[in-house]
Amino acid sequence: QVQFVESGGGLVQPGGSLTLSCAASGNIFSIGVMGWYRQVPEKQRELVASITRGGRVNYGGSVKGRFTISRDNTKNTAYLQMNNLTPEDTAVYYCNSNPPTPYYWGQGTQVTVSS
């Protein structure tokens, strides 16, 4: 059974950058599509970006051109490079399979964009 641990969040000013990491306890190569999700209070968790085992990527409209998802199957790790951050990107960020597997959810990592 895979478990994910997200890290790399923090407080950043608008226009700044962060790189999130998602370390898996198991072999993520078995997961065909990995996804990064985010959630703000009182809203549903939304898919931000996804990447297939072969590296094909897809992005939500609000982050396209600013975020880059990647995965290293040899390290069982996925990443989310976030550039030109805005206050609207403030959320708790999670990784999971896409579609998500309920028992894979980790604690997430908080990203706060504020001046």
Secondary structure as UniProt FT lines:
FT   STRAND          4..7
FT   STRAND          10..12
FT   TURN            14..15
FT   STRAND          18..24
FT   HELIX           28..30
FT   STRAND          33..39
FT   TURN            41..42
FT   STRAND          46..52
FT   TURN            53..54
FT   STRAND          57..59
FT   TURN            61..66
FT   STRAND          67..72
FT   TURN            73..76
FT   STRAND          77..82
FT   HELIX           87..89
FT   STRAND          91..97
FT   HELIX           102..104
FT   STRAND          109..113
//
